[in-house]
Amino acid sequence: MGREQLSEKELLQQLGKWQGKDLWPGSRHKPYAFYCANCKSSRKLLLNPSPYSFQRFMQVALTSVFLMLVSWPLFGFRGLVFFVPSWAVFEVVYRARVRAEVKCPHCGFDPYLYMVDVQRARQQMEAHWRKKFEERGIPYPEKGGITQPVKATEAESTEEPESRLDSTLN
């Protein structure tokens, strides 16, 4: 019972010293930082967009060796062929994770889709903004600057457009 009881304030001060620090001192992971091409917001990816590294190669190699050993009675040394499908599965999963992470949460810009099909990227961004406007209950501005037609009152509908313009200028 030689431990002292820390007050809540002292405990928060102790924890504050650890904020922003890496708990694993040997960590070599640095986030991939960039700016969104559309809205210029600062972004950080935890995954490096390039999946090629020695560590990744060793992960795939160990996976294929494990699969070879599990299927040894069927294939023998021919089980080393598992390396190619293992690498293909790894590539698909890794690139899907990076693509999901690289899409901007602020404006909906997807650089991968933009490189493939500009029109689809624009449609996807428009859908993103429509959803954001709808969540806030604001009408989405349509092309041409008119959001929704405003119903005129009976007095305004009988006036000619030129007389309405003159009344607004005075």
Contact map, one row per residue, 1 for C-alpha under 8 A:
11100000000000000000000000000000000000000000000000000000000000000000000000000000000000000000000000000000000000000000000000000000000000000000000000000000000000000000000000
11110000000000000000000000000000000000000000000000000000000000000000000000000000000000000000000000000000000000000000000000000000000000000000000000000000000000000000000000
11111000000000000000000000000000000000000000000000000000000000000000000000000000000000000000000000000000000000000000000000000000000000000000000000000000000000000000000000
01111100000000000000000000000000000000000000000000000000000000000000000000000000000000000000000000000000000000000000000000000000000000000000000000000000000000000000000000
00111110000000000000000000000000000000000000000000000000000000000000000000000000000000000000000000000000000000000000000000000000000000000000000000000000000000000000000000
00011111111000000000000000000000000000000000000000000000000000000000000000000000000000000000000000000000000000000000000000000000000000000000000000000000000000000000000000
00001111111000000000000000000000000000000000000000000000000000000000000000000000000000000000000000000000000000000000000000000000000000000000000000000000000000000000000000
00000111111100000000000000000000000000000000000000000000000000000000000000000000000000000000000000000000000000000000000000000000000000000000000000000000000000000000000000
00000111111110000000000000000000000000000000000000000000000000000000000000000000000000000000000000000000000000000000000000000000000000000000000000000000000000000000000000
00000111111111000000000000000000000000000000000000000000000000000000000000000000000000000000000000000000000000000000000000000000000000000000000000000000000000000000000000
00000111111111100000000000000000000000000000000000000000000000000000000000000000000000000000000000000000000000000000000000000000000000000000000000000000000000000000000000
00000001111111110000000000000000000000000000000000000000000000000000000000000000000000000000000000000000000000000000000000000000000000000000000000000000000000000000000000
00000000111111111000000000000000000000000000000000000000000000000000000000000000000000000000000000000000000000000000000000000000000000000000000000000000000000000000000000
00000000011111111100000000000000000000000000000000000000000000000000000000000000000000000000000000000000000000000000000000000000000000000000000000000000000000000000000000
00000000001111111110000000000000000000000000000000000000000000000000000000000000000000000000000000000000000000000000000000000000000000000000000000000000000000000000000000
00000000000111111110000000000000000000000000000000000000000000000000000000000000000000000000000000000000000000000000000000000000000000000000000000000000000000000000000000
00000000000011111110000000000000000000000000000000000000000000000000000000000000000000000000000000000000000000000000000000000000000000000000000000000000000000000000000000
00000000000001111111100000000000000000000000000000000000000000000000000000000000000000000000000000000000000000000000000000000000000000000000000000000000000000000000000000
00000000000000111111100000000000000000000000000000000000000000000000000000000000000000000000000000000000000000000000000000000000000000000000000000000000000000000000000000
00000000000000000111110000000000000000000000000000000000000000000000000000000000000000000000000000000000000000000000000000000000000000000000000000000000000000000000000000
00000000000000000111111000000000000000000000000000000000000000000000000000000000000000000000000000000000000000000000000000000000000000000000000000000000000000000000000000
00000000000000000001111110100000000000000000000000000000000000000000000000000000000000000000000000000000000000000000000000000000000000000000000000000000000000000000000000
00000000000000000000111110000000000000000000000000000000000000000000000000000000000000000000000000000000000000000000000000000000000000000000000000000000000000000000000000
00000000000000000000011111100000000000000000000000000000000000000000000000000000000000000000000000000000000000000000000000000000000000000000000000000000000000000000000000
00000000000000000000011111100000000000000000000000000000000000000000000000000000000000000000000000000000000000000000000000000000000000000000000000000000000000000000000000
00000000000000000000000111110000000000000000000000000000000000000000000000000000000000000000000000000000000000000000000000000000000000000000000000000000000000000000000000
00000000000000000000010111111000000000000000000000000000000000000000000000000000000000000000000000000000000000000000000000000000000000000000000000000000000000000000000000
00000000000000000000000001111100000000000000000000000000000000000000000000000000000000000000000000000000000000000000000000000000000000000000000000000000000000000000000000
00000000000000000000000000111110000000000000000000000000000000000000000000000000000000000000000000000000000000000000000000000000000000000000000000000000000000000000000000
00000000000000000000000000011111000000000000010000000000000000000000000000000000000000000000000000000000000000000000000000000000000000000000000000000000000000000000000000
00000000000000000000000000001111100000000001111100000000000000000000000000000000000000000000000000000000000000000000000000000000000000000000000000000000000000000000000000
00000000000000000000000000000111110000000001111100000000000000000000000000000000000000000000000000000000000000000000000000000000000000000000000000000000000000000000000000
00000000000000000000000000000011111000000111100000000000000000000000000000000000000000000000000000000000000000000000000000000000000000000000000000000000000000000000000000
00000000000000000000000000000001111100000111000000000000000000000000000000000000000000000000000000000000000000000000000000000000000000000000000000000000000000000000000000
00000000000000000000000000000000111110011110000000000000000000000000000000000000000000000000000000000000000000000000000000000000000000000000000000000000000000000000000000
00000000000000000000000000000000011111111110000000000000000000000000000000000000000000000000000000000001000010000000000000000000000000000000000000000000000000000000000000
00000000000000000000000000000000001111110000000000000000000000000000000000000000000000000000000000000000000010000000000000000000000000000000000000000000000000000000000000
00000000000000000000000000000000000111110000000000000000000000000000000000000000000000000000000000000000001010000000000000000000000000000000000000000000000000000000000000
00000000000000000000000000000000000111111000000000000000000000000000000000000000000000000000000000000000011000000000000000000000000000000000000000000000000000000000000000
00000000000000000000000000000000001111111100000000000000000000000000000000000000000000000000000000000000000000000000000000000000000000000000000000000000000000000000000000
00000000000000000000000000000000001100111110000000000000000000000000000000000000000000000000000000000000010000000000000000000000000000000000000000000000000000000000000000
00000000000000000000000000000000111100011111000000000000000000000000000000000000000000000000000000000000000000000000000000000000000000000000000000000000000000000000000000
00000000000000000000000000000000111100001111100000000000000000000000000000000000000000000000000000000001000000000000000000000000000000000000000000000000000000000000000000
00000000000000000000000000000011110000000111110000000000000000000000000000000000000000000000000000000000000000000000000000000000000000000000000000000000000000000000000000
00000000000000000000000000000011100000000011111100000000000000000000000000000000000000000000000000001100000000000000000000000000000000000000000000000000000000000000000000
00000000000000000000000000000111000000000001111100000000000000000000000000000000000000000000000000000000000000000000000000000000000000000000000000000000000000000000000000
00000000000000000000000000000011000000000000111110000000000000000000000000000000000000000000000001000000000000000000000000000000000000000000000000000000000000000000000000
00000000000000000000000000000011000000000000111111100000000000000000000000000000000000000000000001000000000000000000000000000000000000000000000000000000000000000000000000
00000000000000000000000000000000000000000000001111100000000000000000000000000000000000000000001001000000000000000000000000000000000000000000000000000000000000000000000000
00000000000000000000000000000000000000000000000111110000000000000000000000000000000000000000000000000000000000000000000000000000000000000000000000000000000000000000000000
00000000000000000000000000000000000000000000000111111001000000000000000000000000000000000010011000000000000000000000000000000000000000000000000000000000000000000000000000
00000000000000000000000000000000000000000000000001111101100000000000000000000000000000000000000000000000000000000000000000000000000000000000000000000000000000000000000000
00000000000000000000000000000000000000000000000000111111100000000000000000000000000000000000000000000000000000000000000000000000000000000000000000000000000000000000000000
00000000000000000000000000000000000000000000000000011111110000000000000000000000000000000000000000000000000000000000000000000000000000000000000000000000000000000000000000
00000000000000000000000000000000000000000000000000001111111000000000000000000000000000000000000000000000000000000000000000000000000000000000000000000000000000000000000000
00000000000000000000000000000000000000000000000000111111111100000000000000000000000000000000000000000000000000000000000000000000000000000000000000000000000000000000000000
00000000000000000000000000000000000000000000000000011111111110000000000000000000000000000000000000000000000000000000000000000000000000000000000000000000000000000000000000
00000000000000000000000000000000000000000000000000000111111111000000000000000000000000000000000000000000000000000000000000000000000000000000000000000000000000000000000000
00000000000000000000000000000000000000000000000000000011111111100000000000000000000000000000000000000000000000000000000000000000000000000000000000000000000000000000000000
00000000000000000000000000000000000000000000000000000001111111110000000000000000001001100100000000000000000000000000000000000000000000000000000000000000000000000000000000
00000000000000000000000000000000000000000000000000000000111111111000000000000000001000000000000000000000000000000000000000000000000000000000000000000000000000000000000000
00000000000000000000000000000000000000000000000000000000011111111100000000000000000000000000000000000000000000000000000000000000000000000000000000000000000000000000000000
00000000000000000000000000000000000000000000000000000000001111111110000000000000001001000000000000000000000000000000000000000000000000000000000000000000000000000000000000
00000000000000000000000000000000000000000000000000000000000111111111000000000001111001000000000000000000000000000000000000000000000000000000000000000000000000000000000000
00000000000000000000000000000000000000000000000000000000000011111111100000000001011000000000000000000000000000000000000000000000000000000000000000000000000000000000000000
00000000000000000000000000000000000000000000000000000000000001111111110000000000000000000000000000000000000000000000000000000000000000000000000000000000000000000000000000
00000000000000000000000000000000000000000000000000000000000000111111111000000010010000000000000000000000000000000000000000000000000000000000000000000000000000000000000000
00000000000000000000000000000000000000000000000000000000000000011111111100111011010000000000000000000000000000000000000000000000000000000000000000000000000000000000000000
00000000000000000000000000000000000000000000000000000000000000001111111100000010000000000000000000000000000000000000000000000000000000000000000000000000000000000000000000
00000000000000000000000000000000000000000000000000000000000000000111111110000000000000000000000000000000000000000000000000000000000000000000000000000000000000000000000000
00000000000000000000000000000000000000000000000000000000000000000011111111110010000000000000000000000000000000000000000000000000000000000000000000000000000000000000000000
00000000000000000000000000000000000000000000000000000000000000000001111111111010000000000000000000000000000000000000000000000000000000000000000000000000000000000000000000
00000000000000000000000000000000000000000000000000000000000000000000011111110000000000000000000000000000000000000000000000000000000000000000000000000000000000000000000000
00000000000000000000000000000000000000000000000000000000000000000000001111110000000000000000000000000000000000000000000000000000000000000000000000000000000000000000000000
00000000000000000000000000000000000000000000000000000000000000000001001111111110000000000000000000000000000000000000000000000000000000000000000000000000000000000000000000
00000000000000000000000000000000000000000000000000000000000000000001001111111110000000000000000000000000000000000000000000000000000000000000000000000000000000000000000000
00000000000000000000000000000000000000000000000000000000000000000001000100111111000000000000000000000000000000000000000000000000000000000000000000000000000000000000000000
00000000000000000000000000000000000000000000000000000000000000000000000000111111100000000000000000000000000000000000000000000000000000000000000000000000000000000000000000
00000000000000000000000000000000000000000000000000000000000000000011101100111111110000000000000000000000000000000000000000000000000000000000000000000000000000000000000000
00000000000000000000000000000000000000000000000000000000000000011001000000001111111000000000000000000000000000000000000000000000000000000000000000000000000000000000000000
00000000000000000000000000000000000000000000000000000000000000010000000000000111111110000000000000000000000000000000000000000000000000000000000000000000000000000000000000
00000000000000000000000000000000000000000000000000000000000000011011000000000011111111000000000000000000000000000000000000000000000000000000000000000000000000000000000000
00000000000000000000000000000000000000000000000000000000000110111000000000000001111111100000000000000000000000000000000000000000000000000000000000000000000000000000000000
00000000000000000000000000000000000000000000000000000000000000000000000000000000111111110000000000000000000000000000000000000000000000000000000000000000000000000000000000
00000000000000000000000000000000000000000000000000000000000000000000000000000000111111111000000000000000000000000000000000000000000000000000000000000000000000000000000000
00000000000000000000000000000000000000000000000000000000000100110000000000000000011111111100000000000000000000000000000000000000000000000000000000000000000000000000000000
00000000000000000000000000000000000000000000000000000000000100000000000000000000001111111110000000000000000000000000000000000000000000000000000000000000000000000000000000
00000000000000000000000000000000000000000000000000000000000000000000000000000000000111111111000000000000000000000000000000000000000000000000000000000000000000000000000000
00000000000000000000000000000000000000000000000000000000000000000000000000000000000011111111100000000000000000000000000000000000000000000000000000000000000000000000000000
00000000000000000000000000000000000000000000000000000000000100000000000000000000000001111111110000000000000000000000000000000000000000000000000000000000000000000000000000
00000000000000000000000000000000000000000000000000100000000000000000000000000000000000111111111000000000000000000000000000000000000000000000000000000000000000000000000000
00000000000000000000000000000000000000000000000000000000000000000000000000000000000000011111111100000000000000000000000000000000000000000000000000000000000000000000000000
00000000000000000000000000000000000000000000000000000000000000000000000000000000000000001111111110000000000000000000000000000000000000000000000000000000000000000000000000
00000000000000000000000000000000000000000000000000100000000000000000000000000000000000000111111111000000000000000000000000000000000000000000000000000000000000000000000000
00000000000000000000000000000000000000000000000010100000000000000000000000000000000000000011111111100000000000000000000000000000000000000000000000000000000000000000000000
00000000000000000000000000000000000000000000000000000000000000000000000000000000000000000001111111110000000000000000000000000000000000000000000000000000000000000000000000
00000000000000000000000000000000000000000000000000000000000000000000000000000000000000000000111111111000000000000000000000000000000000000000000000000000000000000000000000
00000000000000000000000000000000000000000000001110000000000000000000000000000000000000000000011111111100000000000000000000000000000000000000000000000000000000000000000000
00000000000000000000000000000000000000000000000000000000000000000000000000000000000000000000001111111110000000010000000000000000000000000000000000000000000000000000000000
00000000000000000000000000000000000000000000000000000000000000000000000000000000000000000000000111111110000000000000000000000000000000000000000000000000000000000000000000
00000000000000000000000000000000000000000000100000000000000000000000000000000000000000000000000011111111000000000000000000000000000000000000000000000000000000000000000000
00000000000000000000000000000000000000000000100000000000000000000000000000000000000000000000000001111111000001100000000000000000000000000000000000000000000000000000000000
00000000000000000000000000000000000000000000000000000000000000000000000000000000000000000000000000111111100111100000000000000000000000000000000000000000000000000000000000
00000000000000000000000000000000000100000010000000000000000000000000000000000000000000000000000000001111111111000000000000000000000000000000000000000000000000000000000000
00000000000000000000000000000000000000000000000000000000000000000000000000000000000000000000000000000011111110000000000000000000000000000000000000000000000000000000000000
00000000000000000000000000000000000000101000000000000000000000000000000000000000000000000000000000000001111100000000000000000000000000000000000000000000000000000000000000
00000000000000000000000000000000000001100000000000000000000000000000000000000000000000000000000000000001111110000000000000001001100000000000000000000000000000000000000000
00000000000000000000000000000000000000000000000000000000000000000000000000000000000000000000000000000011111111000000000000011001100000000000000000000000000000000000000000
00000000000000000000000000000000000111000000000000000000000000000000000000000000000000000000000000000011101111100000000010011000000000000000000000000000000000000000000000
00000000000000000000000000000000000000000000000000000000000000000000000000000000000000000000000000000111000111111100000010000000000000000000000000000000000000000000000000
00000000000000000000000000000000000000000000000000000000000000000000000000000000000000000000000000000110000011111110000000000000000000000000000000000000000000000000000000
00000000000000000000000000000000000000000000000000000000000000000000000000000000000000000000000000100000000001111111000000000000000000000000000000000000000000000000000000
00000000000000000000000000000000000000000000000000000000000000000000000000000000000000000000000000000000000001111111110110000000000000000000000000000000000000000000000000
00000000000000000000000000000000000000000000000000000000000000000000000000000000000000000000000000000000000001111111111111000000000000000000000000000000000000000000000000
00000000000000000000000000000000000000000000000000000000000000000000000000000000000000000000000000000000000000111111110000000000000000000000000000000000000000000000000000
00000000000000000000000000000000000000000000000000000000000000000000000000000000000000000000000000000000000000011111110000000000000000000000000000000000000000000000000000
00000000000000000000000000000000000000000000000000000000000000000000000000000000000000000000000000000000000000001111111110000000000000000000000000000000000000000000000000
00000000000000000000000000000000000000000000000000000000000000000000000000000000000000000000000000000000000000001111111111000000000000000000000000000000000000000000000000
00000000000000000000000000000000000000000000000000000000000000000000000000000000000000000000000000000000000000000100111111100000000000000000000000000000000000000000000000
00000000000000000000000000000000000000000000000000000000000000000000000000000000000000000000000000000000000000001100111111110000000000000000000000000000000000000000000000
00000000000000000000000000000000000000000000000000000000000000000000000000000000000000000000000000000000000011001100111111111000000000000000000000000000000000000000000000
00000000000000000000000000000000000000000000000000000000000000000000000000000000000000000000000000000000000000000100011111111100000000000000000000000000000000000000000000
00000000000000000000000000000000000000000000000000000000000000000000000000000000000000000000000000000000000000000000001111111110000000000000000000000000000000000000000000
00000000000000000000000000000000000000000000000000000000000000000000000000000000000000000000000000000000000110000000000111111111000000000000000000000000000000000000000000
00000000000000000000000000000000000000000000000000000000000000000000000000000000000000000000000000000000001110000000000011111111100000000000000000000000000000000000000000
00000000000000000000000000000000000000000000000000000000000000000000000000000000000000000000000000000000000000000000000001111111110000000000000000000000000000000000000000
00000000000000000000000000000000000000000000000000000000000000000000000000000000000000000000000000000000000000000000000000111111111000000000000000000000000000000000000000
00000000000000000000000000000000000000000000000000000000000000000000000000000000000000000000000000000000001100000000000000011111111100000000000000000000000000000000000000
00000000000000000000000000000000000000000000000000000000000000000000000000000000000000000000000000000000001100000000000000001111111110000001000000000000000000000000000000
00000000000000000000000000000000000000000000000000000000000000000000000000000000000000000000000000000000000000000000000000000111111111000001000000000000000000000000000000
00000000000000000000000000000000000000000000000000000000000000000000000000000000000000000000000000000000000000000000000000000011111111100000000000000000000000000000000000
00000000000000000000000000000000000000000000000000000000000000000000000000000000000000000000000000000000000000000000000000000001111111110000000000000000000000000000000000
00000000000000000000000000000000000000000000000000000000000000000000000000000000000000000000000000000000000000000000000000000000111111111111000000000000000000000000000000
00000000000000000000000000000000000000000000000000000000000000000000000000000000000000000000000000000000000000000000000000000000011111111111000000000000000000000000000000
00000000000000000000000000000000000000000000000000000000000000000000000000000000000000000000000000000000000000000000000000000000001111111100000000000000000000000000000000
00000000000000000000000000000000000000000000000000000000000000000000000000000000000000000000000000000000000000000000000000000000000111111100000000000000000000000000000000
00000000000000000000000000000000000000000000000000000000000000000000000000000000000000000000000000000000000000000000000000000000000011111110000000000000000000000000000000
00000000000000000000000000000000000000000000000000000000000000000000000000000000000000000000000000000000000000000000000000000000000011111111000000000000000000000000000000
00000000000000000000000000000000000000000000000000000000000000000000000000000000000000000000000000000000000000000000000000000000000011001111100000100000000000000000000000
00000000000000000000000000000000000000000000000000000000000000000000000000000000000000000000000000000000000000000000000000000000110011000111110000100000000000000000000000
00000000000000000000000000000000000000000000000000000000000000000000000000000000000000000000000000000000000000000000000000000000000000000011111011100000000000000000000000
00000000000000000000000000000000000000000000000000000000000000000000000000000000000000000000000000000000000000000000000000000000000000000001111111110000000000000000000000
00000000000000000000000000000000000000000000000000000000000000000000000000000000000000000000000000000000000000000000000000000000000000000000111111000000000000000000000000
00000000000000000000000000000000000000000000000000000000000000000000000000000000000000000000000000000000000000000000000000000000000000000000011111000000000000000000000000
00000000000000000000000000000000000000000000000000000000000000000000000000000000000000000000000000000000000000000000000000000000000000000000111111100000000000000000000000
00000000000000000000000000000000000000000000000000000000000000000000000000000000000000000000000000000000000000000000000000000000000000000000111111111000000000000000000000
00000000000000000000000000000000000000000000000000000000000000000000000000000000000000000000000000000000000000000000000000000000000000000011110011111000000000000000000000
00000000000000000000000000000000000000000000000000000000000000000000000000000000000000000000000000000000000000000000000000000000000000000000010001111100000000000000000000
00000000000000000000000000000000000000000000000000000000000000000000000000000000000000000000000000000000000000000000000000000000000000000000000001111110000000000000000000
00000000000000000000000000000000000000000000000000000000000000000000000000000000000000000000000000000000000000000000000000000000000000000000000000011111000000000000000000
00000000000000000000000000000000000000000000000000000000000000000000000000000000000000000000000000000000000000000000000000000000000000000000000000001111100000000000000000
00000000000000000000000000000000000000000000000000000000000000000000000000000000000000000000000000000000000000000000000000000000000000000000000000000111110110000000000000
00000000000000000000000000000000000000000000000000000000000000000000000000000000000000000000000000000000000000000000000000000000000000000000000000000011111110000000000000
00000000000000000000000000000000000000000000000000000000000000000000000000000000000000000000000000000000000000000000000000000000000000000000000000000001111111000000000000
00000000000000000000000000000000000000000000000000000000000000000000000000000000000000000000000000000000000000000000000000000000000000000000000000000000111111100000000000
00000000000000000000000000000000000000000000000000000000000000000000000000000000000000000000000000000000000000000000000000000000000000000000000000000001111111100001000000
00000000000000000000000000000000000000000000000000000000000000000000000000000000000000000000000000000000000000000000000000000000000000000000000000000001111111110000000000
00000000000000000000000000000000000000000000000000000000000000000000000000000000000000000000000000000000000000000000000000000000000000000000000000000000011111110000000000
00000000000000000000000000000000000000000000000000000000000000000000000000000000000000000000000000000000000000000000000000000000000000000000000000000000001111111011000000
00000000000000000000000000000000000000000000000000000000000000000000000000000000000000000000000000000000000000000000000000000000000000000000000000000000000011111111000000
00000000000000000000000000000000000000000000000000000000000000000000000000000000000000000000000000000000000000000000000000000000000000000000000000000000000000111111100000
00000000000000000000000000000000000000000000000000000000000000000000000000000000000000000000000000000000000000000000000000000000000000000000000000000000000000011111110000
00000000000000000000000000000000000000000000000000000000000000000000000000000000000000000000000000000000000000000000000000000000000000000000000000000000000000111111111000
00000000000000000000000000000000000000000000000000000000000000000000000000000000000000000000000000000000000000000000000000000000000000000000000000000000000100111111111100
00000000000000000000000000000000000000000000000000000000000000000000000000000000000000000000000000000000000000000000000000000000000000000000000000000000000000001111111110
00000000000000000000000000000000000000000000000000000000000000000000000000000000000000000000000000000000000000000000000000000000000000000000000000000000000000000111111111
00000000000000000000000000000000000000000000000000000000000000000000000000000000000000000000000000000000000000000000000000000000000000000000000000000000000000000011111111
00000000000000000000000000000000000000000000000000000000000000000000000000000000000000000000000000000000000000000000000000000000000000000000000000000000000000000001111111
00000000000000000000000000000000000000000000000000000000000000000000000000000000000000000000000000000000000000000000000000000000000000000000000000000000000000000000111111
00000000000000000000000000000000000000000000000000000000000000000000000000000000000000000000000000000000000000000000000000000000000000000000000000000000000000000000011111
